[in-house]
């Protein structure tokens, strides 16, 4: 079960359809990845096709050789 961070989502939702780049920052282990997964799920529920969503977990060992 993941914690839904409604306060943050309410601030981000108005920009879902905007072309501007969104940047989410925070200290390590503060819930940024969970927030992004929730956003990804909400976009999919709104009908955004999976081909239009890119999600990379750079802590995944598959990317370890590409990160300096």
HTML snippet that shows the backbone in 3Dmol.js (N, CA, C, O; Angstrom):
<script src="https://3Dmol.org/build/3Dmol-min.js"></script>
<div id="view" style="width:600px;height:400px;position:relative"></div>
<script>
const pdb = `
ATOM      1  N   UNK A   1       0.837  -1.188   0.000  1.00  0.00           N
ATOM      2  CA  UNK A   1       0.000   0.000   0.000  1.00  0.00           C
ATOM      3  C   UNK A   1       0.876   1.243   0.000  1.00  0.00           C
ATOM      4  O   UNK A   1       1.847   1.335   0.751  1.00  0.00           O
ATOM      5  N   UNK A   2       0.527   2.182  -0.838  1.00  0.00           N
ATOM      6  CA  UNK A   2       1.332   3.395  -0.888  1.00  0.00           C
ATOM      7  C   UNK A   2       0.545   4.573  -0.332  1.00  0.00           C
ATOM      8  O   UNK A   2      -0.669   4.677  -0.508  1.00  0.00           O
ATOM      9  N   UNK A   3       1.263   5.447   0.336  1.00  0.00           N
ATOM     10  CA  UNK A   3       0.664   6.636   0.924  1.00  0.00           C
ATOM     11  C   UNK A   3       0.373   7.642  -0.177  1.00  0.00           C
ATOM     12  O   UNK A   3       1.268   8.020  -0.933  1.00  0.00           O
ATOM     13  N   UNK A   4      -0.878   8.076  -0.267  1.00  0.00           N
ATOM     14  CA  UNK A   4      -1.245   9.054  -1.290  1.00  0.00           C
ATOM     15  C   UNK A   4      -1.010  10.443  -0.716  1.00  0.00           C
ATOM     16  O   UNK A   4      -1.652  10.825   0.262  1.00  0.00           O
ATOM     17  N   UNK A   5      -0.122  11.178  -1.295  1.00  0.00           N
ATOM     18  CA  UNK A   5       0.256  12.505  -0.812  1.00  0.00           C
ATOM     19  C   UNK A   5      -0.634  13.557  -1.457  1.00  0.00           C
ATOM     20  O   UNK A   5      -0.225  14.274  -2.371  1.00  0.00           O
ATOM     21  N   UNK A   6      -1.858  13.627  -0.956  1.00  0.00           N
ATOM     22  CA  UNK A   6      -2.889  14.460  -1.566  1.00  0.00           C
ATOM     23  C   UNK A   6      -2.524  15.945  -1.586  1.00  0.00           C
ATOM     24  O   UNK A   6      -2.848  16.641  -2.547  1.00  0.00           O
ATOM     25  N   UNK A   7      -1.863  16.434  -0.554  1.00  0.00           N
ATOM     26  CA  UNK A   7      -1.495  17.859  -0.505  1.00  0.00           C
ATOM     27  C   UNK A   7      -0.607  18.219  -1.698  1.00  0.00           C
ATOM     28  O   UNK A   7      -0.804  19.249  -2.343  1.00  0.00           O
ATOM     29  N   UNK A   8       0.363  17.362  -1.978  1.00  0.00           N
ATOM     30  CA  UNK A   8       1.266  17.622  -3.101  1.00  0.00           C
ATOM     31  C   UNK A   8       0.557  17.404  -4.434  1.00  0.00           C
ATOM     32  O   UNK A   8       0.757  18.166  -5.380  1.00  0.00           O
ATOM     33  N   UNK A   9      -0.262  16.374  -4.508  1.00  0.00           N
ATOM     34  CA  UNK A   9      -0.970  16.090  -5.752  1.00  0.00           C
ATOM     35  C   UNK A   9      -1.902  17.232  -6.134  1.00  0.00           C
ATOM     36  O   UNK A   9      -2.028  17.558  -7.314  1.00  0.00           O
ATOM     37  N   UNK A  10      -2.551  17.838  -5.155  1.00  0.00           N
ATOM     38  CA  UNK A  10      -3.436  18.968  -5.437  1.00  0.00           C
ATOM     39  C   UNK A  10      -2.669  20.140  -6.052  1.00  0.00           C
ATOM     40  O   UNK A  10      -3.224  20.895  -6.850  1.00  0.00           O
ATOM     41  N   UNK A  11      -1.410  20.290  -5.686  1.00  0.00           N
ATOM     42  CA  UNK A  11      -0.594  21.380  -6.232  1.00  0.00           C
ATOM     43  C   UNK A  11      -0.094  21.063  -7.637  1.00  0.00           C
ATOM     44  O   UNK A  11       0.156  21.969  -8.432  1.00  0.00           O
ATOM     45  N   UNK A  12       0.048  19.785  -7.937  1.00  0.00           N
ATOM     46  CA  UNK A  12       0.613  19.364  -9.225  1.00  0.00           C
ATOM     47  C   UNK A  12      -0.458  19.159 -10.289  1.00  0.00           C
ATOM     48  O   UNK A  12      -0.218  19.452 -11.460  1.00  0.00           O
ATOM     49  N   UNK A  13      -1.629  18.666  -9.911  1.00  0.00           N
ATOM     50  CA  UNK A  13      -2.687  18.324 -10.881  1.00  0.00           C
ATOM     51  C   UNK A  13      -3.018  19.437 -11.876  1.00  0.00           C
ATOM     52  O   UNK A  13      -3.208  19.142 -13.056  1.00  0.00           O
ATOM     53  N   UNK A  14      -3.093  20.697 -11.456  1.00  0.00           N
ATOM     54  CA  UNK A  14      -3.434  21.739 -12.448  1.00  0.00           C
ATOM     55  C   UNK A  14      -2.443  21.825 -13.609  1.00  0.00           C
ATOM     56  O   UNK A  14      -2.760  22.419 -14.640  1.00  0.00           O
ATOM     57  N   UNK A  15      -1.275  21.257 -13.465  1.00  0.00           N
ATOM     58  CA  UNK A  15      -0.234  21.341 -14.492  1.00  0.00           C
ATOM     59  C   UNK A  15      -0.102  20.062 -15.321  1.00  0.00           C
ATOM     60  O   UNK A  15       0.773  19.981 -16.182  1.00  0.00           O
ATOM     61  N   UNK A  16      -0.946  19.071 -15.080  1.00  0.00           N
ATOM     62  CA  UNK A  16      -0.864  17.823 -15.844  1.00  0.00           C
ATOM     63  C   UNK A  16      -0.925  18.065 -17.348  1.00  0.00           C
ATOM     64  O   UNK A  16      -0.192  17.427 -18.103  1.00  0.00           O
ATOM     65  N   UNK A  17      -1.775  18.967 -17.789  1.00  0.00           N
ATOM     66  CA  UNK A  17      -1.959  19.195 -19.229  1.00  0.00           C
ATOM     67  C   UNK A  17      -1.093  20.321 -19.771  1.00  0.00           C
ATOM     68  O   UNK A  17      -1.225  20.694 -20.936  1.00  0.00           O
ATOM     69  N   UNK A  18      -0.222  20.861 -18.955  1.00  0.00           N
ATOM     70  CA  UNK A  18       0.651  21.947 -19.363  1.00  0.00           C
ATOM     71  C   UNK A  18       1.909  21.395 -20.030  1.00  0.00           C
ATOM     72  O   UNK A  18       2.388  20.317 -19.679  1.00  0.00           O
ATOM     73  N   UNK A  19       2.429  22.138 -20.981  1.00  0.00           N
ATOM     74  CA  UNK A  19       3.650  21.713 -21.678  1.00  0.00           C
ATOM     75  C   UNK A  19       4.924  22.053 -20.913  1.00  0.00           C
ATOM     76  O   UNK A  19       6.013  21.653 -21.324  1.00  0.00           O
ATOM     77  N   UNK A  20       4.805  22.781 -19.813  1.00  0.00           N
ATOM     78  CA  UNK A  20       6.013  23.138 -19.072  1.00  0.00           C
ATOM     79  C   UNK A  20       6.595  21.914 -18.372  1.00  0.00           C
ATOM     80  O   UNK A  20       5.881  20.965 -18.047  1.00  0.00           O
ATOM     81  N   UNK A  21       7.874  21.957 -18.154  1.00  0.00           N
ATOM     82  CA  UNK A  21       8.564  20.869 -17.468  1.00  0.00           C
ATOM     83  C   UNK A  21       8.310  20.994 -15.972  1.00  0.00           C
ATOM     84  O   UNK A  21       8.420  22.077 -15.398  1.00  0.00           O
ATOM     85  N   UNK A  22       7.975  19.891 -15.362  1.00  0.00           N
ATOM     86  CA  UNK A  22       7.740  19.874 -13.921  1.00  0.00           C
ATOM     87  C   UNK A  22       8.947  19.244 -13.239  1.00  0.00           C
ATOM     88  O   UNK A  22       9.457  18.224 -13.700  1.00  0.00           O
ATOM     89  N   UNK A  23       9.399  19.837 -12.160  1.00  0.00           N
ATOM     90  CA  UNK A  23      10.547  19.324 -11.420  1.00  0.00           C
ATOM     91  C   UNK A  23      10.109  19.075  -9.981  1.00  0.00           C
ATOM     92  O   UNK A  23       9.593  19.970  -9.311  1.00  0.00           O
ATOM     93  N   UNK A  24      10.317  17.868  -9.525  1.00  0.00           N
ATOM     94  CA  UNK A  24       9.993  17.517  -8.142  1.00  0.00           C
ATOM     95  C   UNK A  24      11.310  17.229  -7.439  1.00  0.00           C
ATOM     96  O   UNK A  24      12.058  16.335  -7.836  1.00  0.00           O
ATOM     97  N   UNK A  25      11.582  17.989  -6.402  1.00  0.00           N
ATOM     98  CA  UNK A  25      12.834  17.819  -5.668  1.00  0.00           C
ATOM     99  C   UNK A  25      12.549  17.534  -4.208  1.00  0.00           C
ATOM    100  O   UNK A  25      11.455  17.799  -3.710  1.00  0.00           O
ATOM    101  N   UNK A  26      13.522  17.005  -3.544  1.00  0.00           N
ATOM    102  CA  UNK A  26      13.402  16.726  -2.120  1.00  0.00           C
ATOM    103  C   UNK A  26      14.578  15.899  -1.652  1.00  0.00           C
ATOM    104  O   UNK A  26      15.349  15.377  -2.457  1.00  0.00           O
ATOM    105  N   UNK A  27      14.706  15.788  -0.357  1.00  0.00           N
ATOM    106  CA  UNK A  27      15.798  15.008   0.197  1.00  0.00           C
ATOM    107  C   UNK A  27      15.590  13.540  -0.121  1.00  0.00           C
ATOM    108  O   UNK A  27      14.485  13.112  -0.452  1.00  0.00           O
ATOM    109  N   UNK A  28      16.642  12.791  -0.019  1.00  0.00           N
ATOM    110  CA  UNK A  28      16.605  11.356  -0.282  1.00  0.00           C
ATOM    111  C   UNK A  28      15.584  10.681   0.632  1.00  0.00           C
ATOM    112  O   UNK A  28      15.475  10.997   1.816  1.00  0.00           O
ATOM    113  N   UNK A  29      14.844   9.745   0.049  1.00  0.00           N
ATOM    114  CA  UNK A  29      13.849   8.949   0.781  1.00  0.00           C
ATOM    115  C   UNK A  29      12.684   9.777   1.312  1.00  0.00           C
ATOM    116  O   UNK A  29      12.102   9.431   2.341  1.00  0.00           O
ATOM    117  N   UNK A  30      12.332  10.873   0.622  1.00  0.00           N
ATOM    118  CA  UNK A  30      11.233  11.717   1.088  1.00  0.00           C
ATOM    119  C   UNK A  30       9.904  11.401   0.399  1.00  0.00           C
ATOM    120  O   UNK A  30       8.882  12.001   0.731  1.00  0.00           O
ATOM    121  N   UNK A  31       9.906  10.471  -0.551  1.00  0.00           N
ATOM    122  CA  UNK A  31       8.667  10.066  -1.209  1.00  0.00           C
ATOM    123  C   UNK A  31       8.486  10.574  -2.622  1.00  0.00           C
ATOM    124  O   UNK A  31       7.384  10.503  -3.165  1.00  0.00           O
ATOM    125  N   UNK A  32       9.549  11.089  -3.234  1.00  0.00           N
ATOM    126  CA  UNK A  32       9.449  11.622  -4.597  1.00  0.00           C
ATOM    127  C   UNK A  32       9.045  10.533  -5.591  1.00  0.00           C
ATOM    128  O   UNK A  32       8.182  10.762  -6.439  1.00  0.00           O
ATOM    129  N   UNK A  33       9.646   9.377  -5.495  1.00  0.00           N
ATOM    130  CA  UNK A  33       9.337   8.293  -6.434  1.00  0.00           C
ATOM    131  C   UNK A  33       7.909   7.809  -6.276  1.00  0.00           C
ATOM    132  O   UNK A  33       7.237   7.536  -7.270  1.00  0.00           O
ATOM    133  N   UNK A  34       7.439   7.701  -5.055  1.00  0.00           N
ATOM    134  CA  UNK A  34       6.058   7.293  -4.813  1.00  0.00           C
ATOM    135  C   UNK A  34       5.098   8.333  -5.385  1.00  0.00           C
ATOM    136  O   UNK A  34       4.080   7.985  -5.984  1.00  0.00           O
ATOM    137  N   UNK A  35       5.425   9.607  -5.196  1.00  0.00           N
ATOM    138  CA  UNK A  35       4.609  10.684  -5.749  1.00  0.00           C
ATOM    139  C   UNK A  35       4.542  10.571  -7.273  1.00  0.00           C
ATOM    140  O   UNK A  35       3.470  10.708  -7.862  1.00  0.00           O
ATOM    141  N   UNK A  36       5.673  10.325  -7.900  1.00  0.00           N
ATOM    142  CA  UNK A  36       5.707  10.193  -9.358  1.00  0.00           C
ATOM    143  C   UNK A  36       4.949   8.967  -9.834  1.00  0.00           C
ATOM    144  O   UNK A  36       4.293   9.015 -10.875  1.00  0.00           O
ATOM    145  N   UNK A  37       5.024   7.869  -9.092  1.00  0.00           N
ATOM    146  CA  UNK A  37       4.252   6.675  -9.454  1.00  0.00           C
ATOM    147  C   UNK A  37       2.756   6.962  -9.364  1.00  0.00           C
ATOM    148  O   UNK A  37       1.983   6.501 -10.204  1.00  0.00           O
ATOM    149  N   UNK A  38       2.350   7.713  -8.358  1.00  0.00           N
ATOM    150  CA  UNK A  38       0.943   8.086  -8.219  1.00  0.00           C
ATOM    151  C   UNK A  38       0.498   8.962  -9.388  1.00  0.00           C
ATOM    152  O   UNK A  38      -0.589   8.775  -9.935  1.00  0.00           O
ATOM    153  N   UNK A  39       1.342   9.914  -9.764  1.00  0.00           N
ATOM    154  CA  UNK A  39       1.040  10.770 -10.915  1.00  0.00           C
ATOM    155  C   UNK A  39       0.924   9.923 -12.178  1.00  0.00           C
ATOM    156  O   UNK A  39       0.007  10.116 -12.976  1.00  0.00           O
ATOM    157  N   UNK A  40       1.840   8.997 -12.357  1.00  0.00           N
ATOM    158  CA  UNK A  40       1.806   8.108 -13.523  1.00  0.00           C
ATOM    159  C   UNK A  40       0.491   7.330 -13.557  1.00  0.00           C
ATOM    160  O   UNK A  40      -0.122   7.204 -14.617  1.00  0.00           O
ATOM    161  N   UNK A  41       0.055   6.810 -12.416  1.00  0.00           N
ATOM    162  CA  UNK A  41      -1.202   6.064 -12.344  1.00  0.00           C
ATOM    163  C   UNK A  41      -2.398   6.970 -12.653  1.00  0.00           C
ATOM    164  O   UNK A  41      -3.323   6.559 -13.353  1.00  0.00           O
ATOM    165  N   UNK A  42      -2.380   8.194 -12.137  1.00  0.00           N
ATOM    166  CA  UNK A  42      -3.477   9.130 -12.397  1.00  0.00           C
ATOM    167  C   UNK A  42      -3.548   9.498 -13.871  1.00  0.00           C
ATOM    168  O   UNK A  42      -4.638   9.612 -14.433  1.00  0.00           O
ATOM    169  N   UNK A  43      -2.404   9.684 -14.494  1.00  0.00           N
ATOM    170  CA  UNK A  43      -2.396  10.003 -15.925  1.00  0.00           C
ATOM    171  C   UNK A  43      -2.957   8.838 -16.735  1.00  0.00           C
ATOM    172  O   UNK A  43      -3.710   9.044 -17.687  1.00  0.00           O
ATOM    173  N   UNK A  44      -2.592   7.623 -16.359  1.00  0.00           N
ATOM    174  CA  UNK A  44      -3.111   6.440 -17.050  1.00  0.00           C
ATOM    175  C   UNK A  44      -4.623   6.339 -16.872  1.00  0.00           C
ATOM    176  O   UNK A  44      -5.331   5.980 -17.813  1.00  0.00           O
ATOM    177  N   UNK A  45      -5.127   6.651 -15.675  1.00  0.00           N
ATOM    178  CA  UNK A  45      -6.571   6.629 -15.428  1.00  0.00           C
ATOM    179  C   UNK A  45      -7.295   7.676 -16.267  1.00  0.00           C
ATOM    180  O   UNK A  45      -8.455   7.489 -16.633  1.00  0.00           O
ATOM    181  N   UNK A  46      -6.614   8.772 -16.571  1.00  0.00           N
ATOM    182  CA  UNK A  46      -7.203   9.843 -17.392  1.00  0.00           C
ATOM    183  C   UNK A  46      -7.137   9.526 -18.883  1.00  0.00           C
ATOM    184  O   UNK A  46      -7.628  10.300 -19.705  1.00  0.00           O
ATOM    185  N   UNK A  47      -6.538   8.405 -19.230  1.00  0.00           N
ATOM    186  CA  UNK A  47      -6.510   7.989 -20.629  1.00  0.00           C
ATOM    187  C   UNK A  47      -5.205   8.228 -21.348  1.00  0.00           C
ATOM    188  O   UNK A  47      -5.121   8.004 -22.556  1.00  0.00           O
ATOM    189  N   UNK A  48      -4.178   8.679 -20.639  1.00  0.00           N
ATOM    190  CA  UNK A  48      -2.871   8.862 -21.275  1.00  0.00           C
ATOM    191  C   UNK A  48      -2.297   7.476 -21.550  1.00  0.00           C
ATOM    192  O   UNK A  48      -2.160   6.651 -20.646  1.00  0.00           O
ATOM    193  N   UNK A  49      -1.967   7.241 -22.803  1.00  0.00           N
ATOM    194  CA  UNK A  49      -1.447   5.926 -23.205  1.00  0.00           C
ATOM    195  C   UNK A  49      -0.061   5.692 -22.603  1.00  0.00           C
ATOM    196  O   UNK A  49       0.727   6.626 -22.453  1.00  0.00           O
ATOM    197  N   UNK A  50       0.217   4.461 -22.269  1.00  0.00           N
ATOM    198  CA  UNK A  50       1.500   4.089 -21.663  1.00  0.00           C
ATOM    199  C   UNK A  50       2.708   4.471 -22.497  1.00  0.00           C
ATOM    200  O   UNK A  50       3.794   4.679 -21.956  1.00  0.00           O
ATOM    201  N   UNK A  51       2.533   4.566 -23.817  1.00  0.00           N
ATOM    202  CA  UNK A  51       3.642   4.969 -24.691  1.00  0.00           C
ATOM    203  C   UNK A  51       4.024   6.433 -24.496  1.00  0.00           C
ATOM    204  O   UNK A  51       5.084   6.862 -24.951  1.00  0.00           O
ATOM    205  N   UNK A  52       3.177   7.195 -23.829  1.00  0.00           N
ATOM    206  CA  UNK A  52       3.433   8.617 -23.618  1.00  0.00           C
ATOM    207  C   UNK A  52       3.937   8.911 -22.207  1.00  0.00           C
ATOM    208  O   UNK A  52       4.061  10.070 -21.810  1.00  0.00           O
ATOM    209  N   UNK A  53       4.224   7.850 -21.456  1.00  0.00           N
ATOM    210  CA  UNK A  53       4.729   8.011 -20.094  1.00  0.00           C
ATOM    211  C   UNK A  53       6.086   7.326 -20.009  1.00  0.00           C
ATOM    212  O   UNK A  53       6.214   6.141 -20.317  1.00  0.00           O
ATOM    213  N   UNK A  54       7.085   8.073 -19.594  1.00  0.00           N
ATOM    214  CA  UNK A  54       8.434   7.520 -19.435  1.00  0.00           C
ATOM    215  C   UNK A  54       8.774   7.534 -17.961  1.00  0.00           C
ATOM    216  O   UNK A  54       8.679   8.572 -17.305  1.00  0.00           O
ATOM    217  N   UNK A  55       9.166   6.395 -17.440  1.00  0.00           N
ATOM    218  CA  UNK A  55       9.521   6.297 -16.030  1.00  0.00           C
ATOM    219  C   UNK A  55      10.820   5.510 -15.930  1.00  0.00           C
ATOM    220  O   UNK A  55      10.888   4.359 -16.360  1.00  0.00           O
ATOM    221  N   UNK A  56      11.829   6.118 -15.373  1.00  0.00           N
ATOM    222  CA  UNK A  56      13.123   5.457 -15.170  1.00  0.00           C
ATOM    223  C   UNK A  56      13.479   5.508 -13.695  1.00  0.00           C
ATOM    224  O   UNK A  56      13.470   6.575 -13.081  1.00  0.00           O
ATOM    225  N   UNK A  57      13.787   4.365 -13.138  1.00  0.00           N
ATOM    226  CA  UNK A  57      14.286   4.305 -11.770  1.00  0.00           C
ATOM    227  C   UNK A  57      15.801   4.179 -11.867  1.00  0.00           C
ATOM    228  O   UNK A  57      16.324   3.102 -12.153  1.00  0.00           O
ATOM    229  N   UNK A  58      16.496   5.274 -11.629  1.00  0.00           N
ATOM    230  CA  UNK A  58      17.951   5.269 -11.813  1.00  0.00           C
ATOM    231  C   UNK A  58      18.684   4.546 -10.695  1.00  0.00           C
ATOM    232  O   UNK A  58      19.905   4.398 -10.747  1.00  0.00           O
ATOM    233  N   UNK A  59      17.951   4.093  -9.686  1.00  0.00           N
ATOM    234  CA  UNK A  59      18.578   3.255  -8.665  1.00  0.00           C
ATOM    235  C   UNK A  59      18.530   1.787  -9.059  1.00  0.00           C
ATOM    236  O   UNK A  59      19.113   0.939  -8.383  1.00  0.00           O
ATOM    237  N   UNK A  60      17.834   1.486 -10.152  1.00  0.00           N
ATOM    238  CA  UNK A  60      17.783   0.127 -10.678  1.00  0.00           C
ATOM    239  C   UNK A  60      19.178  -0.236 -11.197  1.00  0.00           C
ATOM    240  O   UNK A  60      19.803   0.549 -11.910  1.00  0.00           O
ATOM    241  N   UNK A  61      19.643  -1.383 -10.848  1.00  0.00           N
ATOM    242  CA  UNK A  61      21.003  -1.797 -11.220  1.00  0.00           C
ATOM    243  C   UNK A  61      21.178  -1.928 -12.736  1.00  0.00           C
ATOM    244  O   UNK A  61      22.311  -1.942 -13.216  1.00  0.00           O
ATOM    245  N   UNK A  62      20.102  -2.024 -13.489  1.00  0.00           N
ATOM    246  CA  UNK A  62      20.213  -2.083 -14.951  1.00  0.00           C
ATOM    247  C   UNK A  62      20.826  -0.802 -15.519  1.00  0.00           C
ATOM    248  O   UNK A  62      21.375  -0.813 -16.621  1.00  0.00           O
ATOM    249  N   UNK A  63      20.733   0.300 -14.771  1.00  0.00           N
ATOM    250  CA  UNK A  63      21.271   1.581 -15.220  1.00  0.00           C
ATOM    251  C   UNK A  63      22.624   1.905 -14.583  1.00  0.00           C
ATOM    252  O   UNK A  63      23.160   2.991 -14.805  1.00  0.00           O
ATOM    253  N   UNK A  64      23.175   1.000 -13.812  1.00  0.00           N
ATOM    254  CA  UNK A  64      24.384   1.303 -13.048  1.00  0.00           C
ATOM    255  C   UNK A  64      25.587   1.641 -13.921  1.00  0.00           C
ATOM    256  O   UNK A  64      26.444   2.422 -13.507  1.00  0.00           O
ATOM    257  N   UNK A  65      25.669   1.071 -15.118  1.00  0.00           N
ATOM    258  CA  UNK A  65      26.815   1.346 -15.984  1.00  0.00           C
ATOM    259  C   UNK A  65      26.693   2.680 -16.704  1.00  0.00           C
ATOM    260  O   UNK A  65      27.694   3.209 -17.187  1.00  0.00           O
ATOM    261  N   UNK A  66      25.498   3.232 -16.786  1.00  0.00           N
ATOM    262  CA  UNK A  66      25.313   4.473 -17.519  1.00  0.00           C
ATOM    263  C   UNK A  66      25.429   5.702 -16.617  1.00  0.00           C
ATOM    264  O   UNK A  66      25.481   6.831 -17.106  1.00  0.00           O
ATOM    265  N   UNK A  67      25.469   5.484 -15.321  1.00  0.00           N
ATOM    266  CA  UNK A  67      25.565   6.590 -14.372  1.00  0.00           C
ATOM    267  C   UNK A  67      27.014   6.711 -13.903  1.00  0.00           C
ATOM    268  O   UNK A  67      27.582   5.745 -13.394  1.00  0.00           O
ATOM    269  N   UNK A  68      27.620   7.901 -14.074  1.00  0.00           N
ATOM    270  CA  UNK A  68      29.025   8.040 -13.665  1.00  0.00           C
ATOM    271  C   UNK A  68      29.200   7.955 -12.170  1.00  0.00           C
ATOM    272  O   UNK A  68      30.322   8.055 -11.673  1.00  0.00           O
TER     273      UNK A  68
END
`;
const viewer = $3Dmol.createViewer("view");
viewer.addModel(pdb, "pdb");
viewer.setStyle({}, {cartoon: {color: "spectrum"}});
viewer.zoomTo();
viewer.render();
</script>
